[in-house]
Amino acid sequence: MSKVTFLPSGKTVKARQGQTLVSVAGSARVVIPQRCGGHASCLMCKVVLEQGELSPPTALEVRKLAENDLEQGIRLGCQAKVTQKDCTVRIPESRLKSVVQAALLRQQEENED
């Protein structure tokens, strides 16, 4: 068994070789957003491999992701599988969440003035 660490939460969970990152994240109660049920069609489950190793990109990933994205370690959580080596993956913050947080921070600052 290998260990997968999810950032930014910092949760680490043991995983079996061949499990998808979405599956591993679910067992760790870490949310990787997705809508397509693991068919690589919604592209919502993008993650960034920060350290370690994942399975080679699937044909679907090669077709759906830009070559530059793959070179930078961007993978689809529904397709990328755990190997025997530990890895650390970053789940990018959703754009909507960051916009809402910025608006709340602005509102808080205005209320303090």
Biopython code that builds the backbone (N, CA, C, O; Angstrom):
import numpy as np
from Bio.PDB.StructureBuilder import StructureBuilder

atoms = [
    (1, "MET", "N", (0.829, -1.183, 0.000)),
    (1, "MET", "CA", (0.000, 0.000, 0.000)),
    (1, "MET", "C", (0.870, 1.242, 0.000)),
    (1, "MET", "O", (1.936, 1.282, 0.616)),
    (2, "SER", "N", (0.393, 2.248, -0.701)),
    (2, "SER", "CA", (1.115, 3.516, -0.724)),
    (2, "SER", "C", (0.265, 4.583, -0.042)),
    (2, "SER", "O", (-0.899, 4.351, 0.283)),
    (3, "LYS", "N", (0.855, 5.740, 0.167)),
    (3, "LYS", "CA", (0.151, 6.838, 0.809)),
    (3, "LYS", "C", (-0.095, 7.945, -0.207)),
    (3, "LYS", "O", (0.768, 8.264, -1.024)),
    (4, "VAL", "N", (-1.288, 8.522, -0.141)),
    (4, "VAL", "CA", (-1.626, 9.665, -0.979)),
    (4, "VAL", "C", (-1.955, 10.820, -0.043)),
    (4, "VAL", "O", (-2.792, 10.691, 0.851)),
    (5, "THR", "N", (-1.289, 11.949, -0.259)),
    (5, "THR", "CA", (-1.552, 13.150, 0.524)),
    (5, "THR", "C", (-2.261, 14.156, -0.368)),
    (5, "THR", "O", (-1.824, 14.435, -1.484)),
    (6, "PHE", "N", (-3.358, 14.693, 0.138)),
    (6, "PHE", "CA", (-4.143, 15.673, -0.606)),
    (6, "PHE", "C", (-3.883, 17.066, -0.037)),
    (6, "PHE", "O", (-3.984, 17.285, 1.170)),
    (7, "LEU", "N", (-3.553, 17.984, -0.908)),
    (7, "LEU", "CA", (-3.377, 19.385, -0.520)),
    (7, "LEU", "C", (-4.541, 20.181, -1.086)),
    (7, "LEU", "O", (-5.021, 19.803, -2.155)),
    (8, "PRO", "N", (-5.028, 21.218, -0.489)),
    (8, "PRO", "CA", (-4.469, 21.915, 0.650)),
    (8, "PRO", "C", (-4.882, 21.344, 2.005)),
    (8, "PRO", "O", (-4.420, 21.845, 3.030)),
    (9, "SER", "N", (-5.716, 20.335, 2.053)),
    (9, "SER", "CA", (-6.210, 19.826, 3.346)),
    (9, "SER", "C", (-5.113, 19.154, 4.162)),
    (9, "SER", "O", (-5.167, 19.159, 5.392)),
    (10, "GLY", "N", (-4.111, 18.574, 3.487)),
    (10, "GLY", "CA", (-3.036, 17.888, 4.183)),
    (10, "GLY", "C", (-3.398, 16.480, 4.640)),
    (10, "GLY", "O", (-2.619, 15.837, 5.344)),
    (11, "LYS", "N", (-4.575, 15.998, 4.246)),
    (11, "LYS", "CA", (-4.981, 14.641, 4.651)),
    (11, "LYS", "C", (-4.163, 13.609, 3.885)),
    (11, "LYS", "O", (-3.929, 13.731, 2.683)),
    (12, "THR", "N", (-3.737, 12.590, 4.625)),
    (12, "THR", "CA", (-2.997, 11.485, 4.025)),
    (12, "THR", "C", (-3.777, 10.207, 4.267)),
    (12, "THR", "O", (-4.286, 9.973, 5.363)),
    (13, "VAL", "N", (-3.866, 9.382, 3.234)),
    (13, "VAL", "CA", (-4.616, 8.141, 3.341)),
    (13, "VAL", "C", (-3.849, 7.035, 2.613)),
    (13, "VAL", "O", (-3.153, 7.292, 1.631)),
    (14, "LYS", "N", (-3.985, 5.815, 3.103)),
    (14, "LYS", "CA", (-3.380, 4.674, 2.429)),
    (14, "LYS", "C", (-4.254, 4.267, 1.253)),
    (14, "LYS", "O", (-5.481, 4.338, 1.317)),
    (15, "ALA", "N", (-3.600, 3.838, 0.177)),
    (15, "ALA", "CA", (-4.336, 3.467, -1.029)),
    (15, "ALA", "C", (-3.711, 2.232, -1.668)),
    (15, "ALA", "O", (-2.509, 1.989, -1.562)),
    (16, "ARG", "N", (-4.558, 1.471, -2.326)),
    (16, "ARG", "CA", (-4.091, 0.297, -3.059)),
    (16, "ARG", "C", (-3.690, 0.705, -4.475)),
    (16, "ARG", "O", (-4.287, 1.605, -5.066)),
    (17, "GLN", "N", (-2.690, 0.042, -4.997)),
    (17, "GLN", "CA", (-2.265, 0.281, -6.364)),
    (17, "GLN", "C", (-3.459, 0.071, -7.303)),
    (17, "GLN", "O", (-4.185, -0.915, -7.177)),
    (18, "GLY", "N", (-3.655, 0.994, -8.234)),
    (18, "GLY", "CA", (-4.737, 0.869, -9.213)),
    (18, "GLY", "C", (-5.996, 1.643, -8.856)),
    (18, "GLY", "O", (-6.882, 1.786, -9.698)),
    (19, "GLN", "N", (-6.101, 2.152, -7.620)),
    (19, "GLN", "CA", (-7.259, 2.967, -7.247)),
    (19, "GLN", "C", (-7.141, 4.337, -7.908)),
    (19, "GLN", "O", (-6.046, 4.889, -8.014)),
    (20, "THR", "N", (-8.280, 4.885, -8.353)),
    (20, "THR", "CA", (-8.253, 6.244, -8.907)),
    (20, "THR", "C", (-8.153, 7.248, -7.759)),
    (20, "THR", "O", (-8.504, 6.944, -6.619)),
    (21, "LEU", "N", (-7.676, 8.426, -8.075)),
    (21, "LEU", "CA", (-7.567, 9.465, -7.056)),
    (21, "LEU", "C", (-8.941, 9.854, -6.514)),
    (21, "LEU", "O", (-9.071, 10.150, -5.326)),
    (22, "VAL", "N", (-9.963, 9.858, -7.364)),
    (22, "VAL", "CA", (-11.319, 10.184, -6.907)),
    (22, "VAL", "C", (-11.772, 9.168, -5.862)),
    (22, "VAL", "O", (-12.370, 9.536, -4.850)),
    (23, "SER", "N", (-11.487, 7.901, -6.106)),
    (23, "SER", "CA", (-11.854, 6.847, -5.167)),
    (23, "SER", "C", (-11.109, 6.998, -3.846)),
    (23, "SER", "O", (-11.705, 6.889, -2.775)),
    (24, "VAL", "N", (-9.820, 7.247, -3.924)),
    (24, "VAL", "CA", (-9.005, 7.415, -2.722)),
    (24, "VAL", "C", (-9.469, 8.644, -1.948)),
    (24, "VAL", "O", (-9.583, 8.600, -0.723)),
    (25, "ALA", "N", (-9.735, 9.731, -2.652)),
    (25, "ALA", "CA", (-10.195, 10.962, -2.004)),
    (25, "ALA", "C", (-11.515, 10.726, -1.272)),
    (25, "ALA", "O", (-11.708, 11.224, -0.162)),
    (26, "GLY", "N", (-12.407, 9.981, -1.879)),
    (26, "GLY", "CA", (-13.686, 9.685, -1.247)),
    (26, "GLY", "C", (-13.516, 8.955, 0.073)),
    (26, "GLY", "O", (-14.228, 9.237, 1.037)),
    (27, "SER", "N", (-12.578, 8.019, 0.123)),
    (27, "SER", "CA", (-12.351, 7.284, 1.369)),
    (27, "SER", "C", (-11.714, 8.173, 2.435)),
    (27, "SER", "O", (-11.815, 7.885, 3.628)),
    (28, "ALA", "N", (-11.054, 9.260, 2.005)),
    (28, "ALA", "CA", (-10.437, 10.193, 2.953)),
    (28, "ALA", "C", (-11.361, 11.364, 3.263)),
    (28, "ALA", "O", (-10.998, 12.278, 4.004)),
    (29, "ARG", "N", (-12.558, 11.324, 2.686)),
    (29, "ARG", "CA", (-13.526, 12.425, 2.835)),
    (29, "ARG", "C", (-12.970, 13.744, 2.339)),
    (29, "ARG", "O", (-13.202, 14.800, 2.928)),
    (30, "VAL", "N", (-12.226, 13.660, 1.235)),
    (30, "VAL", "CA", (-11.704, 14.829, 0.544)),
    (30, "VAL", "C", (-12.500, 14.939, -0.746)),
    (30, "VAL", "O", (-12.673, 13.951, -1.460)),
    (31, "VAL", "N", (-12.978, 16.127, -1.044)),
    (31, "VAL", "CA", (-13.827, 16.308, -2.223)),
    (31, "VAL", "C", (-12.985, 16.684, -3.433)),
    (31, "VAL", "O", (-12.265, 17.682, -3.426)),
    (32, "ILE", "N", (-13.093, 15.868, -4.467)),
    (32, "ILE", "CA", (-12.595, 16.226, -5.796)),
    (32, "ILE", "C", (-13.849, 16.391, -6.636)),
    (32, "ILE", "O", (-14.532, 15.408, -6.921)),
    (33, "PRO", "N", (-14.167, 17.624, -7.039)),
    (33, "PRO", "CA", (-15.417, 17.842, -7.766)),
    (33, "PRO", "C", (-15.464, 17.053, -9.075)),
    (33, "PRO", "O", (-14.458, 16.912, -9.770)),
    (34, "GLN", "N", (-16.647, 16.546, -9.393)),
    (34, "GLN", "CA", (-16.858, 15.853, -10.669)),
    (34, "GLN", "C", (-18.343, 15.770, -10.945)),
    (34, "GLN", "O", (-19.159, 15.786, -10.024)),
    (35, "ARG", "N", (-18.686, 15.682, -12.211)),
    (35, "ARG", "CA", (-20.084, 15.575, -12.619)),
    (35, "ARG", "C", (-20.348, 14.384, -13.525)),
    (35, "ARG", "O", (-21.490, 13.947, -13.669)),
    (36, "CYS", "N", (-19.308, 13.867, -14.125)),
    (36, "CYS", "CA", (-19.496, 12.881, -15.189)),
    (36, "CYS", "C", (-19.416, 11.433, -14.719)),
    (36, "CYS", "O", (-19.547, 10.511, -15.524)),
    (37, "GLY", "N", (-19.205, 11.229, -13.433)),
    (37, "GLY", "CA", (-19.129, 9.865, -12.921)),
    (37, "GLY", "C", (-17.867, 9.128, -13.313)),
    (37, "GLY", "O", (-17.860, 7.898, -13.377)),
    (38, "GLY", "N", (-16.796, 9.863, -13.577)),
    (38, "GLY", "CA", (-15.519, 9.213, -13.878)),
    (38, "GLY", "C", (-15.279, 8.894, -15.335)),
    (38, "GLY", "O", (-14.455, 8.035, -15.651)),
    (39, "HIS", "N", (-15.988, 9.574, -16.240)),
    (39, "HIS", "CA", (-15.838, 9.290, -17.678)),
    (39, "HIS", "C", (-14.957, 10.301, -18.396)),
    (39, "HIS", "O", (-14.877, 10.291, -19.624)),
    (40, "ALA", "N", (-14.295, 11.172, -17.641)),
    (40, "ALA", "CA", (-13.371, 12.172, -18.193)),
    (40, "ALA", "C", (-14.048, 13.135, -19.156)),
    (40, "ALA", "O", (-13.402, 13.649, -20.069)),
    (41, "SER", "N", (-15.327, 13.385, -18.968)),
    (41, "SER", "CA", (-15.997, 14.299, -19.895)),
    (41, "SER", "C", (-16.230, 15.685, -19.306)),
    (41, "SER", "O", (-16.352, 16.651, -20.060)),
    (42, "CYS", "N", (-16.295, 15.813, -17.972)),
    (42, "CYS", "CA", (-16.592, 17.135, -17.390)),
    (42, "CYS", "C", (-15.325, 17.942, -17.102)),
    (42, "CYS", "O", (-15.389, 19.168, -17.008)),
    (43, "LEU", "N", (-14.189, 17.283, -16.962)),
    (43, "LEU", "CA", (-12.889, 17.902, -16.680)),
    (43, "LEU", "C", (-12.867, 18.696, -15.373)),
    (43, "LEU", "O", (-12.003, 19.553, -15.184)),
    (44, "MET", "N", (-13.803, 18.418, -14.478)),
    (44, "MET", "CA", (-13.862, 19.124, -13.197)),
    (44, "MET", "C", (-12.876, 18.567, -12.176)),
    (44, "MET", "O", (-12.549, 19.247, -11.203)),
    (45, "CYS", "N", (-12.404, 17.356, -12.379)),
    (45, "CYS", "CA", (-11.594, 16.679, -11.367)),
    (45, "CYS", "C", (-10.093, 16.850, -11.584)),
    (45, "CYS", "O", (-9.303, 15.991, -11.191)),
    (46, "LYS", "N", (-9.703, 17.955, -12.207)),
    (46, "LYS", "CA", (-8.275, 18.186, -12.418)),
    (46, "LYS", "C", (-7.550, 18.331, -11.092)),
    (46, "LYS", "O", (-8.012, 19.026, -10.187)),
    (47, "VAL", "N", (-6.417, 17.668, -10.992)),
    (47, "VAL", "CA", (-5.536, 17.769, -9.827)),
    (47, "VAL", "C", (-4.119, 17.978, -10.341)),
    (47, "VAL", "O", (-3.836, 17.758, -11.518)),
    (48, "VAL", "N", (-3.238, 18.402, -9.453)),
    (48, "VAL", "CA", (-1.836, 18.614, -9.827)),
    (48, "VAL", "C", (-0.970, 17.680, -9.007)),
    (48, "VAL", "O", (-1.017, 17.695, -7.777)),
    (49, "LEU", "N", (-0.179, 16.867, -9.689)),
    (49, "LEU", "CA", (0.765, 15.978, -9.002)),
    (49, "LEU", "C", (1.938, 16.822, -8.525)),
    (49, "LEU", "O", (2.721, 17.331, -9.327)),
    (50, "GLU", "N", (2.049, 16.963, -7.210)),
    (50, "GLU", "CA", (3.109, 17.787, -6.618)),
    (50, "GLU", "C", (4.373, 16.978, -6.375)),
    (50, "GLU", "O", (5.484, 17.476, -6.556)),
    (51, "GLN", "N", (4.196, 15.719, -5.962)),
    (51, "GLN", "CA", (5.325, 14.863, -5.607)),
    (51, "GLN", "C", (4.948, 13.422, -5.835)),
    (51, "GLN", "O", (3.773, 13.062, -5.768)),
    (52, "GLY", "N", (5.931, 12.600, -6.104)),
    (52, "GLY", "CA", (5.667, 11.178, -6.227)),
    (52, "GLY", "C", (5.294, 10.765, -7.633)),
    (52, "GLY", "O", (5.749, 11.349, -8.617)),
    (53, "GLU", "N", (4.456, 9.745, -7.707)),
    (53, "GLU", "CA", (4.173, 9.110, -8.993)),
    (53, "GLU", "C", (2.716, 8.663, -9.063)),
    (53, "GLU", "O", (2.131, 8.213, -8.078)),
    (54, "LEU", "N", (2.152, 8.802, -10.260)),
    (54, "LEU", "CA", (0.837, 8.245, -10.574)),
    (54, "LEU", "C", (0.988, 7.399, -11.820)),
    (54, "LEU", "O", (2.038, 7.424, -12.463)),
    (55, "SER", "N", (-0.043, 6.650, -12.170)),
    (55, "SER", "CA", (-0.018, 5.858, -13.391)),
    (55, "SER", "C", (0.179, 6.787, -14.593)),
    (55, "SER", "O", (-0.122, 7.978, -14.504)),
    (56, "PRO", "N", (0.674, 6.264, -15.699)),
    (56, "PRO", "CA", (0.811, 7.098, -16.902)),
    (56, "PRO", "C", (-0.561, 7.615, -17.340)),
    (56, "PRO", "O", (-1.574, 6.968, -17.074)),
    (57, "PRO", "N", (-0.608, 8.775, -18.011)),
    (57, "PRO", "CA", (-1.894, 9.314, -18.478)),
    (57, "PRO", "C", (-2.632, 8.314, -19.371)),
    (57, "PRO", "O", (-2.033, 7.651, -20.217)),
    (58, "THR", "N", (-3.939, 8.224, -19.159)),
    (58, "THR", "CA", (-4.763, 7.348, -19.986)),
    (58, "THR", "C", (-4.978, 7.992, -21.352)),
    (58, "THR", "O", (-4.675, 9.170, -21.541)),
    (59, "ALA", "N", (-5.496, 7.224, -22.295)),
    (59, "ALA", "CA", (-5.791, 7.752, -23.632)),
    (59, "ALA", "C", (-6.795, 8.905, -23.536)),
    (59, "ALA", "O", (-6.695, 9.885, -24.275)),
    (60, "LEU", "N", (-7.763, 8.781, -22.619)),
    (60, "LEU", "CA", (-8.736, 9.859, -22.435)),
    (60, "LEU", "C", (-8.065, 11.142, -21.955)),
    (60, "LEU", "O", (-8.386, 12.230, -22.434)),
    (61, "GLU", "N", (-7.139, 11.017, -21.014)),
    (61, "GLU", "CA", (-6.433, 12.198, -20.515)),
    (61, "GLU", "C", (-5.607, 12.840, -21.626)),
    (61, "GLU", "O", (-5.595, 14.063, -21.765)),
    (62, "VAL", "N", (-4.928, 12.028, -22.404)),
    (62, "VAL", "CA", (-4.102, 12.546, -23.497)),
    (62, "VAL", "C", (-4.975, 13.291, -24.503)),
    (62, "VAL", "O", (-4.564, 14.310, -25.058)),
    (63, "ARG", "N", (-6.173, 12.777, -24.732)),
    (63, "ARG", "CA", (-7.086, 13.411, -25.684)),
    (63, "ARG", "C", (-7.715, 14.682, -25.118)),
    (63, "ARG", "O", (-7.914, 15.650, -25.852)),
    (64, "LYS", "N", (-8.031, 14.692, -23.822)),
    (64, "LYS", "CA", (-8.785, 15.802, -23.225)),
    (64, "LYS", "C", (-7.903, 16.934, -22.688)),
    (64, "LYS", "O", (-8.315, 18.094, -22.712)),
    (65, "LEU", "N", (-6.706, 16.618, -22.210)),
    (65, "LEU", "CA", (-5.845, 17.632, -21.608)),
    (65, "LEU", "C", (-4.778, 18.097, -22.597)),
    (65, "LEU", "O", (-4.308, 17.328, -23.436)),
    (66, "ALA", "N", (-4.409, 19.368, -22.480)),
    (66, "ALA", "CA", (-3.339, 19.907, -23.319)),
    (66, "ALA", "C", (-2.017, 19.243, -22.937)),
    (66, "ALA", "O", (-1.801, 18.882, -21.780)),
    (67, "GLU", "N", (-1.149, 19.092, -23.918)),
    (67, "GLU", "CA", (0.153, 18.470, -23.672)),
    (67, "GLU", "C", (0.915, 19.247, -22.595)),
    (67, "GLU", "O", (1.590, 18.652, -21.754)),
    (68, "ASN", "N", (0.803, 20.568, -22.626)),
    (68, "ASN", "CA", (1.459, 21.425, -21.641)),
    (68, "ASN", "C", (0.935, 21.138, -20.229)),
    (68, "ASN", "O", (1.710, 21.122, -19.273)),
    (69, "ASP", "N", (-0.378, 20.913, -20.096)),
    (69, "ASP", "CA", (-0.965, 20.579, -18.795)),
    (69, "ASP", "C", (-0.384, 19.276, -18.259)),
    (69, "ASP", "O", (-0.006, 19.190, -17.091)),
    (70, "LEU", "N", (-0.317, 18.273, -19.113)),
    (70, "LEU", "CA", (0.231, 16.976, -18.694)),
    (70, "LEU", "C", (1.689, 17.112, -18.253)),
    (70, "LEU", "O", (2.111, 16.483, -17.282)),
    (71, "GLU", "N", (2.456, 17.940, -18.974)),
    (71, "GLU", "CA", (3.862, 18.147, -18.621)),
    (71, "GLU", "C", (3.994, 18.833, -17.269)),
    (71, "GLU", "O", (4.984, 18.631, -16.565)),
    (72, "GLN", "N", (3.005, 19.643, -16.899)),
    (72, "GLN", "CA", (3.034, 20.351, -15.612)),
    (72, "GLN", "C", (2.452, 19.511, -14.474)),
    (72, "GLN", "O", (2.337, 19.989, -13.345)),
    (73, "GLY", "N", (2.090, 18.277, -14.765)),
    (73, "GLY", "CA", (1.600, 17.380, -13.726)),
    (73, "GLY", "C", (0.098, 17.457, -13.496)),
    (73, "GLY", "O", (-0.403, 16.909, -12.514)),
    (74, "ILE", "N", (-0.629, 18.131, -14.387)),
    (74, "ILE", "CA", (-2.080, 18.205, -14.253)),
    (74, "ILE", "C", (-2.673, 16.901, -14.761)),
    (74, "ILE", "O", (-2.371, 16.449, -15.866)),
    (75, "ARG", "N", (-3.521, 16.310, -13.934)),
    (75, "ARG", "CA", (-4.149, 15.029, -14.260)),
    (75, "ARG", "C", (-5.629, 15.089, -13.936)),
    (75, "ARG", "O", (-6.082, 15.990, -13.230)),
    (76, "LEU", "N", (-6.381, 14.129, -14.453)),
    (76, "LEU", "CA", (-7.793, 13.990, -14.113)),
    (76, "LEU", "C", (-7.897, 12.973, -12.979)),
    (76, "LEU", "O", (-7.442, 11.837, -13.111)),
    (77, "GLY", "N", (-8.493, 13.383, -11.876)),
    (77, "GLY", "CA", (-8.599, 12.525, -10.706)),
    (77, "GLY", "C", (-9.384, 11.253, -10.959)),
    (77, "GLY", "O", (-9.183, 10.248, -10.275)),
    (78, "CYS", "N", (-10.284, 11.291, -11.945)),
    (78, "CYS", "CA", (-11.084, 10.103, -12.245)),
    (78, "CYS", "C", (-10.315, 9.093, -13.090)),
    (78, "CYS", "O", (-10.739, 7.946, -13.226)),
    (79, "GLN", "N", (-9.190, 9.513, -13.658)),
    (79, "GLN", "CA", (-8.406, 8.633, -14.530)),
    (79, "GLN", "C", (-7.053, 8.254, -13.930)),
    (79, "GLN", "O", (-6.580, 7.134, -14.123)),
    (80, "ALA", "N", (-6.433, 9.175, -13.208)),
    (80, "ALA", "CA", (-5.103, 8.941, -12.630)),
    (80, "ALA", "C", (-5.202, 7.908, -11.516)),
    (80, "ALA", "O", (-6.054, 8.004, -10.632)),
    (81, "LYS", "N", (-4.326, 6.929, -11.573)),
    (81, "LYS", "CA", (-4.354, 5.842, -10.589)),
    (81, "LYS", "C", (-3.089, 5.828, -9.746)),
    (81, "LYS", "O", (-2.013, 6.237, -10.183)),
    (82, "VAL", "N", (-3.257, 5.345, -8.532)),
    (82, "VAL", "CA", (-2.172, 5.231, -7.567)),
    (82, "VAL", "C", (-1.239, 4.098, -8.004)),
    (82, "VAL", "O", (-1.678, 3.067, -8.514)),
    (83, "THR", "N", (0.051, 4.318, -7.790)),
    (83, "THR", "CA", (1.040, 3.263, -8.041)),
    (83, "THR", "C", (1.531, 2.757, -6.681)),
    (83, "THR", "O", (0.908, 3.019, -5.652)),
    (84, "GLN", "N", (2.649, 2.033, -6.686)),
    (84, "GLN", "CA", (3.201, 1.534, -5.428)),
    (84, "GLN", "C", (3.947, 2.619, -4.663)),
    (84, "GLN", "O", (4.319, 2.418, -3.507)),
    (85, "LYS", "N", (4.168, 3.768, -5.300)),
    (85, "LYS", "CA", (4.911, 4.857, -4.657)),
    (85, "LYS", "C", (3.957, 5.887, -4.065)),
    (85, "LYS", "O", (2.866, 6.109, -4.591)),
    (86, "ASP", "N", (4.371, 6.510, -2.975)),
    (86, "ASP", "CA", (3.589, 7.572, -2.353)),
    (86, "ASP", "C", (3.504, 8.775, -3.292)),
    (86, "ASP", "O", (4.361, 8.971, -4.153)),
    (87, "CYS", "N", (2.458, 9.569, -3.109)),
    (87, "CYS", "CA", (2.331, 10.778, -3.914)),
    (87, "CYS", "C", (1.587, 11.856, -3.144)),
    (87, "CYS", "O", (0.870, 11.589, -2.179)),
    (88, "THR", "N", (1.783, 13.082, -3.606)),
    (88, "THR", "CA", (1.086, 14.242, -3.060)),
    (88, "THR", "C", (0.416, 14.946, -4.224)),
    (88, "THR", "O", (1.064, 15.270, -5.218)),
    (89, "VAL", "N", (-0.890, 15.183, -4.099)),
    (89, "VAL", "CA", (-1.629, 15.871, -5.160)),
    (89, "VAL", "C", (-2.339, 17.087, -4.584)),
    (89, "VAL", "O", (-2.833, 17.069, -3.456)),
    (90, "ARG", "N", (-2.376, 18.139, -5.385)),
    (90, "ARG", "CA", (-3.064, 19.371, -4.997)),
    (90, "ARG", "C", (-4.392, 19.443, -5.733)),
    (90, "ARG", "O", (-4.461, 19.263, -6.949)),
    (91, "ILE", "N", (-5.440, 19.709, -4.971)),
    (91, "ILE", "CA", (-6.762, 19.914, -5.563)),
    (91, "ILE", "C", (-6.936, 21.421, -5.685)),
    (91, "ILE", "O", (-7.049, 22.114, -4.673)),
    (92, "PRO", "N", (-6.958, 21.939, -6.914)),
    (92, "PRO", "CA", (-7.089, 23.390, -7.072)),
    (92, "PRO", "C", (-8.406, 23.890, -6.480)),
    (92, "PRO", "O", (-9.435, 23.219, -6.545)),
    (93, "GLU", "N", (-8.339, 25.085, -5.903)),
    (93, "GLU", "CA", (-9.538, 25.689, -5.338)),
    (93, "GLU", "C", (-10.467, 26.087, -6.484)),
    (93, "GLU", "O", (-10.015, 26.586, -7.515)),
    (94, "SER", "N", (-11.752, 25.864, -6.296)),
    (94, "SER", "CA", (-12.703, 26.216, -7.349)),
    (94, "SER", "C", (-12.745, 27.726, -7.520)),
    (94, "SER", "O", (-12.597, 28.475, -6.554)),
    (95, "ARG", "N", (-12.946, 28.166, -8.749)),
    (95, "ARG", "CA", (-12.998, 29.606, -9.027)),
    (95, "ARG", "C", (-14.146, 30.261, -8.275)),
    (95, "ARG", "O", (-14.003, 31.364, -7.748)),
    (96, "LEU", "N", (-15.279, 29.584, -8.227)),
    (96, "LEU", "CA", (-16.435, 30.137, -7.530)),
    (96, "LEU", "C", (-16.119, 30.347, -6.045)),
    (96, "LEU", "O", (-16.452, 31.386, -5.475)),
    (97, "LYS", "N", (-15.486, 29.375, -5.438)),
    (97, "LYS", "CA", (-15.152, 29.486, -4.018)),
    (97, "LYS", "C", (-14.222, 30.662, -3.772)),
    (97, "LYS", "O", (-14.413, 31.410, -2.814)),
    (98, "SER", "N", (-13.211, 30.838, -4.630)),
    (98, "SER", "CA", (-12.271, 31.937, -4.422)),
    (98, "SER", "C", (-12.947, 33.289, -4.639)),
    (98, "SER", "O", (-12.610, 34.251, -3.949)),
    (99, "VAL", "N", (-13.884, 33.393, -5.572)),
    (99, "VAL", "CA", (-14.614, 34.642, -5.806)),
    (99, "VAL", "C", (-15.482, 34.966, -4.589)),
    (99, "VAL", "O", (-15.513, 36.109, -4.134)),
    (100, "VAL", "N", (-16.180, 33.971, -4.069)),
    (100, "VAL", "CA", (-17.033, 34.173, -2.894)),
    (100, "VAL", "C", (-16.198, 34.576, -1.683)),
    (100, "VAL", "O", (-16.581, 35.478, -0.937)),
    (101, "GLN", "N", (-15.054, 33.911, -1.483)),
    (101, "GLN", "CA", (-14.200, 34.248, -0.348)),
    (101, "GLN", "C", (-13.679, 35.683, -0.463)),
    (101, "GLN", "O", (-13.627, 36.401, 0.535)),
    (102, "ALA", "N", (-13.297, 36.104, -1.662)),
    (102, "ALA", "CA", (-12.817, 37.473, -1.868)),
    (102, "ALA", "C", (-13.917, 38.486, -1.576)),
    (102, "ALA", "O", (-13.662, 39.522, -0.962)),
    (103, "ALA", "N", (-15.139, 38.190, -2.013)),
    (103, "ALA", "CA", (-16.269, 39.086, -1.762)),
    (103, "ALA", "C", (-16.564, 39.182, -0.267)),
    (103, "ALA", "O", (-16.826, 40.272, 0.243)),
    (104, "LEU", "N", (-16.525, 38.057, 0.436)),
    (104, "LEU", "CA", (-16.755, 38.065, 1.876)),
    (104, "LEU", "C", (-15.677, 38.848, 2.615)),
    (104, "LEU", "O", (-15.973, 39.565, 3.571)),
    (105, "LEU", "N", (-14.440, 38.715, 2.180)),
    (105, "LEU", "CA", (-13.341, 39.442, 2.795)),
    (105, "LEU", "C", (-13.511, 40.948, 2.577)),
    (105, "LEU", "O", (-13.306, 41.730, 3.506)),
    (106, "ARG", "N", (-13.882, 41.362, 1.365)),
    (106, "ARG", "CA", (-14.138, 42.777, 1.076)),
    (106, "ARG", "C", (-15.256, 43.311, 1.955)),
    (106, "ARG", "O", (-15.156, 44.402, 2.516)),
    (107, "GLN", "N", (-16.324, 42.528, 2.069)),
    (107, "GLN", "CA", (-17.466, 42.940, 2.882)),
    (107, "GLN", "C", (-17.057, 43.081, 4.352)),
    (107, "GLN", "O", (-17.473, 44.023, 5.026)),
    (108, "GLN", "N", (-16.258, 42.162, 4.835)),
    (108, "GLN", "CA", (-15.790, 42.217, 6.215)),
    (108, "GLN", "C", (-14.945, 43.461, 6.446)),
    (108, "GLN", "O", (-15.084, 44.131, 7.469)),
    (109, "GLU", "N", (-14.073, 43.768, 5.497)),
    (109, "GLU", "CA", (-13.219, 44.952, 5.613)),
    (109, "GLU", "C", (-14.048, 46.226, 5.607)),
    (109, "GLU", "O", (-13.756, 47.158, 6.357)),
    (110, "GLU", "N", (-15.086, 46.280, 4.762)),
    (110, "GLU", "CA", (-15.963, 47.443, 4.705)),
    (110, "GLU", "C", (-16.718, 47.615, 6.009)),
    (110, "GLU", "O", (-16.920, 48.747, 6.450)),
    (111, "ASN", "N", (-17.135, 46.544, 6.631)),
    (111, "ASN", "CA", (-17.877, 46.603, 7.892)),
    (111, "ASN", "C", (-16.984, 47.074, 9.041)),
    (111, "ASN", "O", (-17.457, 47.708, 9.984)),
    (112, "GLU", "N", (-15.696, 46.760, 8.956)),
    (112, "GLU", "CA", (-14.763, 47.170, 9.998)),
    (112, "GLU", "C", (-14.443, 48.663, 9.918)),
    (112, "GLU", "O", (-14.112, 49.282, 10.929)),
    (113, "ASP", "N", (-14.539, 49.236, 8.728)),
    (113, "ASP", "CA", (-14.228, 50.667, 8.545)),
    (113, "ASP", "C", (-15.345, 51.479, 9.051)),
    (113, "ASP", "O", (-15.291, 52.707, 8.995)),
]
sb = StructureBuilder()
sb.init_structure("model")
sb.init_model(0)
sb.init_chain("A")
sb.init_seg("    ")
for serial, (resi, resn, name, xyz) in enumerate(atoms, 1):
    if name == "N":
        sb.init_residue(resn, " ", resi, " ")
    sb.init_atom(name, np.array(xyz, "f"), 0.0, 1.0, " ", f" {name:<3s}", serial, name[0])
structure = sb.get_structure()
